[in-house]
Amino acid sequence: MTVLVLGQDDVGNLLPMGECIAAMERALAALSAGEAVMPLRSIMWLPGRRGALGTMPAFLPEAGVFGLKVISVFPDNHGTPFDAHQGAVMLFEAAHGRPLALVDATAITAIRTAATSAVATRLLAREDAGDLALLGSGTQARTHLEAMRAVRPLRRVRVWSRTPEHAERFAAVEGRRWGMAIEAVRSAREAVAGADLICTVTAAREPVLLGDWIAPGAHVNAVGSSVPFARELDTAAVLRARLVVDRRESALQEAGDFLIPRQEGAVTDDHIRGELGELLLGRTAGRTAPGEVTLFKSLGLAVEDLAAAHHVYRRALEAGRGAHVELGGASRAGAAGPP
């Protein structure tokens, strides 16, 4: 019995942004409808919290698959030859538990995270939004630029990084890639001044976006932090925004951008207005006024990884891509035993 192994290039070729956005919409709606199963992820920290290993299981009954993403997270890898997120998604079919595929998780994470922000932007940003600020210049900045272009016509793009040379390189490379002018600016405040789309995609532990800087009517995708002790937004930014999350249960356990203001007594759990899936299902309202600031707090969910991996797997079978390896699964003893 063979398992299909799909690498980074396979994922990049088989998971175009538009198709991934549609897959994320289906997965998020299924989760909020109670049709998917997703335990909270487990994280093992290395000494000094210099890196972590996350395990993220999920089950998508409609697709007939379940699986697990195992990923290492090393935020300080930015600027090195190594991505901050490295690992694999293991995909199984749900009829007999047969392993189907092992899929590169670095590319899956990069694309599906930005695609989910695109879903949020489509639902929450003003229709005329097109002045984009990117706080951060790494992998997620690159994929978020592509994702924002997919859902809104961009008229201006500014990028900021704690290392100015990184922002300048991003502006040059991505500007050539998309045939557009991208401005590298020297401060986060300069980047977001007057912007109506803001994506925070940094490895910051302390706020890089302050509430006083955000223009009325802006939409913010807060992406970089996924742990309770770090945040990219200050309390004022969260307090003034209509907050939507990818999953309420996860946000109440992991979202430092929300949990730290709650610890300060500035907000309560009711400040979370809904999940993206609830907006997709029409159970929760999105933007309520043109001048309202909206905020999507992204943590990244196993159902997103699973939906993306399943999409890549199906496309790979059609295209004849990937390598088949023997990984077991066929019964040899004819009797079931303990795992």
Sequence and secondary structure as in RCSB ss.txt:
>XXXX:A:sequence
MTVLVLGQDDVGNLLPMGECIAAMERALAALSAGEAVMPLRSIMWLPGRRGALGTMPAFLPEAGVFGLKVISVFP
DNHGTPFDAHQGAVMLFEAAHGRPLALVDATAITAIRTAATSAVATRLLAREDAGDLALLGSGTQARTHLEAMRA
VRPLRRVRVWSRTPEHAERFAAVEGRRWGMAIEAVRSAREAVAGADLICTVTAAREPVLLGDWIAPGAHVNAVGS
SVPFARELDTAAVLRARLVVDRRESALQEAGDFLIPRQEGAVTDDHIRGELGELLLGRTAGRTAPGEVTLFKSLG
LAVEDLAAAHHVYRRALEAGRGAHVELGGASRAGAAGPP
>XXXX:A:secstr
 EEEEE HHHHHHH  HHHHHHHHHHHHHHHHTT SB    EEEE GGGS EEEEEEEEETTTTEEEEEEEEE G
GGTTSSS SEEEEEEEEETTT  EEEEEEHHHHHHHHHHHHHHHHHHHHS TT  EEEEE  SHHHHHHHHHHHH
HS  SEEEEE SSHHHHHHHHHHHHHHHTS  EE S HHHHHTT SEEEE    SS SB GGGS TT EEEE S 
 STT  SB HHHHHTEEEEES HHHHHHH HHHHHHHHTTS  GGGEEEEHHHHHTTSS    STT EEEEE   
 HHHHHHHHHHHHHHHHHHT SEEEE   S SSSS    
